[in-house]
Amino acid sequence: MIDSPHQKIQALAKGRESITTSEIVEIGVSNQAVTRLLRRGALEKVRRGVYRLPNSPITENHDLVNAMKGAPKAVVVLISALHFHGIGTQQAHEVWIQLPMKAHAPRIEWPPIRIIRTSVNALFTEGVEEHRLSGEMVRITTPARTVADCFKHRNKLGIDVCVEALRETLRERKSTIGEIGRMGRLLRAGKVMRPYLEAMI
């Protein structure tokens, strides 16, 4: 028995917050079938090229998952990474992502994103972990890398945010001074960070 378009999409979206047009095409469901499902209310449009089932789970990482749908090569950084790791008191009103210097900015209507550019290829792997969120693989900086990133971009965040992130990361034992220092050197923020690290010893 051949599965209907609805059954195929239900299987694809099981346990996931959203699915993309390209994923729908890969399982052999036509645009016309998608339109019919939308009209019946069996499928909902999140934004251009992204859909969800009406009963799909909505988790606390909803914004991260949906932002990365439009920027699969990006890395979640800074305020968004702090929020993910439960560090500090900053609220992530935008999804902060890192992209290569010349990469096209993703066309995302929602959620709002803030882009940090870098030409250093190593910064897409060093201090970056993959997390499975609602069935999607999302790359996020580690606590140590996130703290170092904060100091590197202190002019965007404010030094108070950096110090709070450093203090809480150490207090909650999410990383060590040694690892944070290593990330700081990689990001060429070691000199800026040194007095703050020494004060924590």
N, CA, C and O of each residue as an XYZ file, in Angstrom:
804
protein
N       0.839     -1.198      0.000
C       0.000      0.000      0.000
C       0.879      1.256      0.000
O       1.804      1.367      0.805
N       0.591      2.204     -0.904
C       1.378      3.424     -1.003
C       0.845      4.450     -0.001
O      -0.354      4.724      0.051
N       1.754      5.006      0.786
C       1.348      6.014      1.758
C       0.838      7.258      1.048
O       1.348      7.638     -0.006
N      -0.175      7.890      1.636
C      -0.693      9.150      1.101
C       0.296     10.272      1.423
O       1.149     10.104      2.294
N       0.193     11.432      0.722
C       1.064     12.568      1.055
C       0.985     12.946      2.541
O       1.995     13.289      3.156
N      -0.221     12.880      3.103
C      -0.394     13.214      4.517
C       0.391     12.244      5.400
O       1.060     12.667      6.343
N       0.314     10.974      5.106
C       1.029      9.964      5.897
C       2.545     10.136      5.772
O       3.283      9.990      6.746
N       2.993     10.451      4.547
C       4.433     10.668      4.335
C       4.939     11.855      5.153
O       6.000     11.790      5.773
N       4.172     12.926      5.143
C       4.589     14.120      5.885
C       4.519     13.875      7.391
O       5.373     14.354      8.136
N       3.511     13.136      7.841
C       3.426     12.804      9.265
C       4.640     11.998      9.712
O       5.183     12.231     10.792
N       5.064     11.052      8.882
C       6.238     10.238      9.206
C       7.502     11.092      9.226
O       8.352     10.932     10.102
N       7.622     12.001      8.255
C       8.792     12.874      8.174
C       8.877     13.807      9.380
O       9.959     14.045      9.916
N       7.732     14.331      9.797
C       7.703     15.353     10.848
C       7.592     14.780     12.263
O       7.582     15.538     13.233
N       7.508     13.464     12.391
C       7.319     12.857     13.712
C       8.430     13.286     14.684
O       9.615     13.087     14.417
N       8.023     13.877     15.813
C       8.970     14.284     16.845
C       9.777     15.526     16.510
O      10.706     15.873     17.239
N       9.434     16.207     15.409
C      10.172     17.392     14.995
C       9.265     18.615     15.028
O       8.053     18.506     14.847
N       9.859     19.771     15.260
C       9.063     20.997     15.298
C       8.647     21.447     13.912
O       7.548     21.971     13.729
N       9.521     21.243     12.933
C       9.212     21.741     11.598
C       9.977     20.956     10.539
O      10.936     20.244     10.837
N       9.530     21.105      9.299
C      10.178     20.454      8.164
C      10.260     21.480      7.029
O       9.523     22.466      7.011
N      11.169     21.227      6.083
C      11.380     22.190      5.004
C      10.816     21.679      3.679
O      10.521     20.495      3.516
N      10.680     22.608      2.748
C      10.203     22.264      1.407
C      11.108     21.219      0.762
O      10.618     20.271      0.150
N      12.428     21.385      0.894
C      13.356     20.439      0.265
C      13.200     19.041      0.837
O      13.330     18.057      0.108
N      12.920     18.938      2.138
C      12.706     17.627      2.749
C      11.406     17.001      2.240
O      11.330     15.791      2.026
N      10.397     17.831      2.053
C       9.112     17.342      1.540
C       9.269     16.831      0.115
O       8.715     15.791     -0.240
N      10.021     17.558     -0.697
C      10.260     17.145     -2.086
C      10.994     15.810     -2.128
O      10.695     14.957     -2.964
N      11.963     15.631     -1.216
C      12.765     14.396     -1.187
C      11.924     13.155     -0.936
O      12.294     12.069     -1.383
N      10.795     13.283     -0.230
C       9.956     12.108      0.048
C       8.843     11.961     -0.994
O       7.947     11.129     -0.850
N       8.917     12.781     -2.042
C       7.997     12.601     -3.157
C       6.628     13.218     -3.004
O       5.667     12.754     -3.619
N       6.519     14.263     -2.189
C       5.240     14.951     -2.024
C       5.268     16.223     -2.866
O       6.200     17.019     -2.757
N       4.259     16.414     -3.700
C       4.228     17.544     -4.627
C       3.776     18.831     -3.949
O       3.207     18.809     -2.858
N       4.041     19.953     -4.617
C       3.585     21.250     -4.116
C       2.063     21.303     -4.041
O       1.496     21.908     -3.131
N       1.406     20.655     -5.017
C      -0.058     20.645     -5.021
C      -0.608     19.918     -3.797
O      -1.602     20.338     -3.205
N       0.055     18.817     -3.426
C      -0.377     18.065     -2.244
C      -0.168     18.897     -0.981
O      -1.002     18.871     -0.075
N       0.935     19.629     -0.919
C       1.194     20.504      0.230
C       0.105     21.565      0.332
O      -0.400     21.837      1.421
N      -0.256     22.162     -0.798
C      -1.310     23.186     -0.815
C      -2.629     22.622     -0.291
O      -3.331     23.277      0.480
N      -2.964     21.389     -0.718
C      -4.206     20.756     -0.237
C      -4.165     20.528      1.272
O      -5.159     20.751      1.964
N      -3.019     20.084      1.778
C      -2.881     19.836      3.219
C      -2.987     21.145      4.008
O      -3.563     21.178      5.096
N      -2.429     22.214      3.453
C      -2.533     23.523      4.115
C      -3.991     23.971      4.189
O      -4.437     24.478      5.218
N      -4.728     23.784      3.099
C      -6.141     24.192      3.064
C      -6.982     23.398      4.046
O      -7.916     23.926      4.650
N      -6.637     22.102      4.203
C      -7.377     21.234      5.139
C      -6.985     21.484      6.582
O      -7.665     21.012      7.494
N      -5.892     22.223      6.811
C      -5.420     22.436      8.176
C      -4.600     21.274      8.696
O      -4.312     21.202      9.891
N      -4.215     20.351      7.799
C      -3.392     19.204      8.206
C      -1.910     19.563      8.245
O      -1.084     18.779      8.712
N      -1.585     20.751      7.753
C      -0.210     21.234      7.738
C      -0.267     22.746      7.928
O      -1.189     23.400      7.439
N       0.717     23.307      8.638
C       0.757     24.744      8.877
C       2.056     25.326      8.334
O       3.110     24.697      8.413
N       1.970     26.525      7.785
C       3.158     27.208      7.275
C       3.761     28.063      8.375
O       3.097     28.939      8.929
N       5.025     27.803      8.687
C       5.743     28.608      9.682
C       6.242     29.880      9.018
O       6.021     30.984      9.516
N       6.903     29.716      7.910
C       7.357     30.817      7.064
C       7.678     30.231      5.701
O       7.488     29.032      5.494
N       8.144     31.017      4.792
C       8.441     30.545      3.435
C       9.409     29.362      3.486
O      10.531     29.476      3.980
N       8.940     28.217      2.958
C       9.793     27.037      2.878
C       9.875     26.198      4.135
O      10.616     25.215      4.162
N       9.132     26.557      5.189
C       9.161     25.809      6.457
C       7.727     25.551      6.915
O       6.896     26.459      6.934
N       7.447     24.284      7.288
C       6.104     23.878      7.682
C       6.145     23.072      8.976
O       7.202     22.601      9.396
N       4.985     22.921      9.595
C       4.864     22.102     10.796
C       3.505     21.435     10.824
O       2.550     21.915     10.213
N       3.425     20.314     11.547
C       2.129     19.697     11.794
C       1.430     20.474     12.901
O       2.099     21.017     13.779
N       0.093     20.543     12.882
C      -0.628     21.303     13.911
C      -0.312     20.860     15.339
O      -0.344     21.670     16.265
N      -0.007     19.570     15.516
C       0.262     19.058     16.865
C       1.758     18.873     17.137
O       2.128     18.173     18.079
N       2.618     19.488     16.327
C       4.062     19.354     16.544
C       4.452     19.976     17.876
O       3.861     20.975     18.285
N       5.442     19.397     18.563
C       5.862     19.942     19.857
C       6.526     21.304     19.693
O       7.246     21.537     18.723
N       6.284     22.196     20.638
C       6.977     23.485     20.664
C       7.790     23.516     21.951
O       7.236     23.512     23.051
N       9.103     23.547     21.802
C       9.997     23.477     22.959
C      10.613     24.844     23.237
O      10.396     25.803     22.497
N      11.385     24.912     24.319
C      12.043     26.169     24.669
C      13.108     26.561     23.646
O      13.545     27.711     23.606
N      13.526     25.590     22.811
C      14.531     25.872     21.787
C      13.898     26.125     20.421
O      14.561     26.027     19.388
N      12.612     26.449     20.431
C      11.846     26.647     19.198
C      12.523     27.646     18.249
O      12.651     27.379     17.054
N      12.956     28.797     18.786
C      13.558     29.827     17.940
C      14.865     29.349     17.316
O      15.123     29.604     16.140
N      15.694     28.653     18.106
C      16.966     28.151     17.573
C      16.728     27.181     16.422
O      17.357     27.281     15.369
N      15.822     26.251     16.637
C      15.546     25.232     15.620
C      15.070     25.879     14.327
O      15.522     25.516     13.242
N      14.160     26.835     14.444
C      13.604     27.457     13.252
C      14.582     28.395     12.561
O      14.554     28.528     11.338
N      15.441     29.043     13.327
C      16.462     29.896     12.706
C      17.444     29.055     11.906
O      17.846     29.440     10.808
N      17.831     27.904     12.453
C      18.825     27.074     11.790
C      18.257     26.365     10.557
O      19.012     25.886      9.710
N      16.933     26.302     10.460
C      16.321     25.777      9.236
C      16.716     26.637      8.041
O      16.892     26.138      6.929
N      16.850     27.935      8.290
C      17.209     28.841      7.212
C      18.693     29.093      7.093
O      19.137     29.751      6.152
N      19.473     28.578      8.038
C      20.924     28.789      8.028
C      21.631     27.540      8.548
O      22.260     27.582      9.605
N      21.533     26.437      7.821
C      22.054     25.159      8.319
C      23.564     25.114      8.567
O      24.035     24.255      9.313
N      24.328     26.023      7.956
C      25.782     26.038      8.155
C      26.209     26.955      9.295
O      27.395     27.043      9.611
N      25.265     27.626      9.901
C      25.575     28.598     10.944
C      25.868     27.921     12.276
O      25.562     26.745     12.476
N      26.461     28.684     13.174
C      26.720     28.254     14.549
C      26.015     29.238     15.476
O      26.114     30.450     15.283
N      25.306     28.730     16.478
C      24.642     29.570     17.468
C      25.700     30.095     18.436
O      26.479     29.318     18.988
N      25.729     31.418     18.643
C      26.788     32.036     19.443
C      26.225     33.066     20.432
O      25.033     33.374     20.436
N      27.133     33.582     21.269
C      26.915     34.732     22.139
C      25.639     34.639     22.979
O      25.461     33.651     23.692
N      24.751     35.625     22.921
C      23.598     35.655     23.830
C      22.742     34.405     23.695
O      22.263     33.871     24.696
N      22.547     33.933     22.465
C      21.729     32.732     22.259
C      22.400     31.495     22.852
O      21.725     30.628     23.408
N      23.725     31.412     22.736
C      24.452     30.282     23.322
C      24.430     30.366     24.846
O      24.263     29.348     25.517
N      24.596     31.569     25.398
C      24.499     31.741     26.856
C      23.141     31.261     27.353
O      23.053     30.529     28.339
N      22.089     31.679     26.662
C      20.727     31.304     27.059
C      20.538     29.788     26.976
O      19.934     29.186     27.864
N      21.053     29.176     25.910
C      20.931     27.721     25.761
C      21.606     26.985     26.912
O      21.068     26.005     27.428
N      22.782     27.455     27.314
C      23.537     26.787     28.383
C      23.065     27.197     29.785
O      23.570     26.683     30.783
N      22.106     28.114     29.861
C      21.623     28.553     31.167
C      22.628     29.395     31.919
O      22.734     29.298     33.142
N      23.370     30.224     31.193
C      24.404     31.063     31.791
C      23.945     32.520     31.770
O      23.562     33.040     30.722
N      23.985     33.171     32.924
C      23.679     34.592     32.992
C      22.192     34.889     32.943
O      21.346     33.997     32.993
N      21.910     36.181     32.845
C      20.520     36.649     32.925
C      20.041     37.308     31.628
O      18.937     37.850     31.576
N      20.862     37.261     30.596
C      20.496     37.913     29.344
C      19.377     37.153     28.631
O      19.396     35.925     28.558
N      18.408     37.897     28.110
C      17.324     37.304     27.335
C      17.668     37.371     25.844
O      18.123     38.400     25.345
N      17.445     36.272     25.158
C      17.770     36.213     23.726
C      16.563     36.670     22.910
O      15.693     35.866     22.576
N      16.515     37.962     22.592
C      15.410     38.498     21.794
C      15.634     38.264     20.306
O      14.708     38.391     19.504
N      16.867     37.922     19.942
C      17.223     37.550     18.577
C      17.999     36.247     18.662
O      18.516     35.906     19.726
N      18.087     35.528     17.581
C      18.959     34.353     17.532
C      20.295     34.810     16.957
O      20.373     35.225     15.800
N      21.346     34.731     17.777
C      22.680     35.162     17.373
C      23.372     33.990     16.680
O      23.521     32.915     17.259
N      23.791     34.210     15.438
C      24.461     33.145     14.690
C      25.761     33.652     14.078
O      25.917     34.840     13.794
N      26.677     32.728     13.884
C      27.954     33.021     13.235
C      27.937     32.444     11.829
O      27.548     31.295     11.621
N      28.365     33.256     10.863
C      28.433     32.835      9.471
C      29.795     33.213      8.880
O      30.451     34.131      9.371
N      30.221     32.503      7.820
C      31.451     32.906      7.123
C      31.311     34.318      6.577
O      30.202     34.782      6.314
N      32.427     34.993      6.407
C      32.447     36.401      6.009
C      31.636     36.673      4.742
O      30.906     37.662      4.671
N      31.765     35.789      3.737
C      31.125     36.050      2.449
C      29.838     35.254      2.227
O      29.260     35.302      1.141
N      29.395     34.535      3.233
C      28.170     33.745      3.078
C      26.950     34.663      2.990
O      26.892     35.705      3.643
N      25.984     34.259      2.175
C      24.761     35.047      2.056
C      23.978     34.996      3.364
O      23.877     33.948      4.003
N      23.437     36.127      3.744
C      22.587     36.166      4.933
C      21.301     35.393      4.635
O      20.693     35.594      3.583
N      20.884     34.517      5.542
C      19.664     33.739      5.299
C      18.440     34.641      5.237
O      18.348     35.639      5.952
N      17.509     34.277      4.376
C      16.258     35.042      4.261
C      15.246     34.451      5.241
O      14.449     33.582      4.885
N      15.292     34.929      6.450
C      14.435     34.408      7.510
C      13.509     35.526      7.983
O      13.963     36.565      8.462
N      12.206     35.296      7.840
C      11.231     36.288      8.304
C      11.084     36.227      9.828
O      10.886     37.246     10.490
N      11.186     35.027     10.357
C      11.030     34.819     11.802
C      11.757     33.540     12.187
O      11.701     32.575     11.424
N      12.434     33.478     13.325
C      12.643     34.544     14.296
C      13.695     35.552     13.826
O      14.435     35.270     12.883
N      13.772     36.729     14.473
C      14.805     37.691     14.102
C      16.196     37.120     14.403
O      16.382     36.420     15.398
N      17.149     37.419     13.553
C      18.502     36.898     13.753
C      19.504     38.042     13.805
O      19.272     39.120     13.256
N      20.614     37.789     14.470
C      21.744     38.723     14.537
C      22.965     37.955     14.041
O      23.297     36.902     14.587
N      23.636     38.470     13.012
C      24.728     37.738     12.377
C      26.082     38.283     12.804
O      26.327     39.488     12.762
N      26.960     37.365     13.217
C      28.351     37.674     13.502
C      29.181     37.015     12.405
O      29.058     35.812     12.175
N      30.013     37.782     11.735
C      30.810     37.258     10.619
C      32.228     36.921     11.067
O      32.787     37.586     11.939
N      32.801     35.886     10.466
C      34.206     35.571     10.695
C      34.801     34.927      9.449
O      34.114     34.217      8.714
N      36.081     35.182      9.223
C      36.794     34.566      8.097
C      37.682     33.417      8.563
O      38.387     32.805      7.761
N      37.645     33.124      9.875
C      38.483     32.070     10.448
C      37.719     30.748     10.426
O      36.779     30.563     11.200
N      38.109     29.843      9.558
C      37.389     28.573      9.402
C      37.367     27.749     10.681
O      36.393     27.048     10.953
N      38.439     27.831     11.468
C      38.530     27.034     12.699
C      37.414     27.371     13.676
O      37.061     26.544     14.518
N      36.855     28.572     13.578
C      35.815     28.983     14.521
C      34.465     28.339     14.239
O      33.493     28.583     14.954
N      34.406     27.515     13.191
C      33.184     26.755     12.927
C      33.282     25.330     13.474
O      32.331     24.553     13.383
N      34.441     24.999     14.041
C      34.626     23.659     14.626
C      35.177     23.718     16.048
O      34.754     22.936     16.900
N      36.112     24.632     16.321
C      36.724     24.723     17.649
C      35.720     25.282     18.657
O      35.160     26.363     18.468
N      35.508     24.528     19.720
C      34.574     24.990     20.735
C      33.134     24.985     20.265
O      32.312     25.765     20.747
N      32.829     24.104     19.322
C      31.465     23.994     18.788
C      30.972     22.569     18.985
O      31.674     21.612     18.661
N      29.782     22.434     19.509
C      29.177     21.118     19.728
C      27.869     21.012     18.947
O      27.197     22.011     18.691
N      27.527     19.784     18.577
C      26.235     19.534     17.931
C      25.244     19.033     18.973
O      25.553     18.142     19.765
N      24.064     19.610     18.961
C      22.999     19.202     19.875
C      21.773     18.832     19.051
O      21.421     19.537     18.105
N      21.130     17.735     19.408
C      19.901     17.352     18.713
C      18.727     17.993     19.435
O      18.409     17.643     20.572
N      18.096     18.930     18.762
C      16.961     19.655     19.332
C      15.737     19.422     18.465
O      15.712     19.800     17.293
N      14.730     18.801     19.042
C      13.486     18.511     18.312
C      13.762     17.812     16.991
O      13.155     18.124     15.966
N      14.688     16.860     17.030
C      14.996     16.070     15.843
C      15.960     16.727     14.876
O      16.282     16.137     13.845
N      16.437     17.942     15.174
C      17.360     18.658     14.288
C      18.723     18.776     14.943
O      18.823     18.937     16.160
N      19.779     18.696     14.135
C      21.130     18.910     14.637
C      21.440     20.401     14.575
O      21.412     21.005     13.502
N      21.735     20.986     15.725
C      22.033     22.411     15.814
C      23.425     22.575     16.420
O      23.731     21.986     17.457
N      24.261     23.376     15.771
C      25.624     23.605     16.250
C      25.650     24.846     17.145
O      25.196     25.925     16.764
N      26.195     24.653     18.347
C      26.203     25.708     19.367
C      27.577     25.757     20.014
O      28.185     24.714     20.257
N      28.071     26.950     20.295
C      29.364     27.057     20.967
C      29.276     26.514     22.393
O      28.241     26.629     23.049
N      30.378     25.920     22.863
C      30.461     25.387     24.222
C      30.448     26.548     25.219
O      30.642     27.698     24.824
N      30.225     26.267     26.497
C      30.295     27.349     27.487
C      31.629     28.108     27.461
O      31.643     29.337     27.525
N      32.752     27.377     27.367
C      34.061     28.042     27.343
C      34.206     28.945     26.130
O      34.632     30.093     26.252
N      33.855     28.433     24.973
C      33.953     29.225     23.741
C      32.996     30.421     23.801
O      33.332     31.513     23.342
N      31.813     30.211     24.364
C      30.832     31.283     24.448
C      31.340     32.433     25.304
O      31.180     33.600     24.946
N      31.948     32.105     26.428
C      32.507     33.152     27.300
C      33.607     33.913     26.566
O      33.647     35.143     26.603
N      34.492     33.187     25.906
C      35.562     33.842     25.154
C      34.999     34.716     24.040
O      35.493     35.817     23.796
N      33.968     34.223     23.367
C      33.300     35.012     22.322
C      32.741     36.317     22.893
O      32.823     37.371     22.262
N      32.174     36.226     24.094
C      31.614     37.427     24.715
C      32.689     38.495     24.899
O      32.459     39.668     24.604
N      33.859     38.091     25.386
C      34.944     39.053     25.571
C      35.432     39.593     24.226
O      35.754     40.775     24.107
N      35.484     38.730     23.223
C      35.914     39.193     21.900
C      34.950     40.248     21.349
O      35.368     41.209     20.704
N      33.660     40.056     21.613
C      32.641     40.969     21.096
C      32.077     41.843     22.219
O      30.894     42.185     22.218
N      32.930     42.196     23.167
C      32.501     42.959     24.342
C      31.896     44.309     23.981
O      31.053     44.826     24.714
N      32.317     44.882     22.862
C      31.762     46.179     22.462
C      30.298     46.060     22.041
O      29.550     47.036     22.103
N      29.892     44.866     21.614
C      28.500     44.633     21.228
C      27.631     44.299     22.440
O      26.437     44.599     22.466
N      28.259     43.665     23.454
C      27.484     43.139     24.584
C      27.613     43.957     25.858
O      26.675     44.033     26.651
N      28.769     44.565     26.051
C      29.057     45.234     27.317
C      29.891     44.340     28.207
O      29.654     43.134     28.274
N      30.858     44.912     28.886
C      31.779     44.110     29.695
C      31.064     43.426     30.866
O      31.500     42.369     31.323
N      29.972     44.020     31.353
C      29.230     43.419     32.471
C      28.672     42.043     32.077
O      28.669     41.115     32.886
N      28.206     41.921     30.845
C      27.690     40.640     30.355
C      28.816     39.612     30.318
O      28.615     38.453     30.680
N      29.990     40.032     29.884
C      31.145     39.120     29.802
C      31.546     38.614     31.179
O      31.755     37.417     31.370
N      31.652     39.526     32.134
C      32.077     39.154     33.492
C      31.043     38.247     34.147
O      31.401     37.271     34.806
N      29.769     38.562     33.970
C      28.702     37.713     34.519
C      28.787     36.306     33.923
O      28.657     35.316     34.643
N      29.006     36.221     32.609
C      29.099     34.920     31.946
C      30.293     34.129     32.465
O      30.180     32.929     32.716
N      31.423     34.784     32.624
C      32.632     34.119     33.134
C      32.403     33.624     34.554
O      32.682     32.466     34.864
N      31.898     34.493     35.414
C      31.700     34.132     36.828
C      30.728     32.960     36.967
O      30.983     32.022     37.723
N      29.610     33.018     36.230
C      28.600     31.963     36.378
C      29.068     30.647     35.763
O      28.779     29.579     36.302
N      29.780     30.708     34.653
C      30.299     29.483     34.020
C      31.225     28.746     34.972
O      31.168     27.520     35.070
N      32.082     29.488     35.678
C      33.001     28.866     36.635
C      32.262     28.393     37.882
O      32.522     27.299     38.383
N      31.340     29.218     38.385
C      30.609     28.853     39.602
C      29.783     27.592     39.402
O      29.707     26.741     40.288
N      29.159     27.475     38.217
C      28.331     26.309     37.921
C      29.138     25.140     37.350
O      28.580     24.102     36.993
N      30.443     25.324     37.272
C      31.365     24.291     36.775
C      30.991     23.794     35.374
O      31.068     22.605     35.064
N      30.590     24.747     34.557
C      30.281     24.402     33.166
C      31.549     24.362     32.321
O      31.547     23.814     31.219
N      32.632     24.943     32.837
C      33.930     24.880     32.174
C      35.006     25.241     33.191
O      34.708     25.514     34.353
N      36.247     25.240     32.747
C      37.377     25.550     33.627
C      38.091     26.811     33.145
O      37.932     27.229     31.998
N      38.884     27.416     34.045
C      39.671     28.587     33.676
C      40.620     28.239     32.534
O      40.813     29.035     31.615
N      41.213     27.043     32.597
C      42.150     26.626     31.557
C      41.500     26.557     30.184
O      42.073     27.027     29.201
N      40.311     25.978     30.111
C      39.631     25.844     28.822
C      39.146     27.203     28.310
O      39.231     27.490     27.116
N      38.643     28.026     29.218
C      38.205     29.360     28.808
C      39.395     30.172     28.303
O      39.288     30.889     27.307
N      40.541     30.055     29.001
C      41.752     30.754     28.573
C      42.212     30.290     27.202
O      42.642     31.100     26.381
N      42.123     28.980     26.950
C      42.529     28.443     25.646
C      41.640     28.994     24.536
O      42.128     29.350     23.463
N      40.348     29.062     24.793
C      39.432     29.627     23.806
C      39.712     31.113     23.581
O      39.617     31.616     22.462
N      40.061     31.804     24.673
C      40.390     33.219     24.554
C      41.604     33.453     23.662
O      41.625     34.392     22.866
N      42.612     32.599     23.797
C      43.807     32.728     22.953
C      43.457     32.438     21.491
O      43.946     33.116     20.587
N      42.614     31.434     21.265
C      42.201     31.109     19.904
C      41.497     32.297     19.247
O      41.672     32.558     18.056
N      40.699     33.009     20.044
C      39.930     34.141     19.533
C      40.707     35.453     19.590
O      40.179     36.513     19.254
N      41.973     35.370     20.020
C      42.825     36.561     20.148
C      42.234     37.579     21.117
O      42.320     38.791     20.917
N      41.632     37.039     22.173
C      41.076     37.888     23.227
C      41.753     37.605     24.558
O      41.270     38.017     25.613
N      42.876     36.897     24.497
C      43.559     36.470     25.717
C      43.997     37.613     26.613
O      43.832     37.537     27.830
N      44.556     38.676     26.033
C      45.044     39.807     26.834
C      43.903     40.505     27.553
O      44.034     40.901     28.711
N      42.793     40.652     26.861
C      41.622     41.299     27.457
C      41.080     40.460     28.609
O      40.662     40.995     29.636
N      41.091     39.141     28.427
C      40.500     38.252     29.415
C      41.387     37.994     30.627
O      40.889     37.680     31.708
N      42.709     38.127     30.448
C      43.652     37.704     31.493
C      43.334     38.290     32.875
O      43.239     37.523     33.833
N      43.165     39.612     33.025
C      42.913     40.120     34.388
C      41.630     39.591     35.008
O      41.552     39.418     36.224
N      40.636     39.336     34.191
C      39.368     38.811     34.717
C      39.527     37.347     35.142
O      38.974     36.923     36.156
N      40.290     36.584     34.355
C      40.554     35.182     34.717
C      41.388     35.120     36.003
O      41.124     34.302     36.884
N      42.390     35.990     36.096
C      43.246     35.991     37.294
C      42.448     36.346     38.533
O      42.715     35.828     39.617
N      41.460     37.237     38.378
C      40.633     37.633     39.517
C      39.753     36.498     40.011
O      39.297     36.514     41.154
N      39.511     35.510     39.152
C      38.653     34.380     39.512
C      39.439     33.242     40.186
O      38.843     32.319     40.741
N      40.741     33.312     40.137
C      41.561     32.230     40.718
C      41.574     32.337     42.241
O      42.206     31.522     42.912
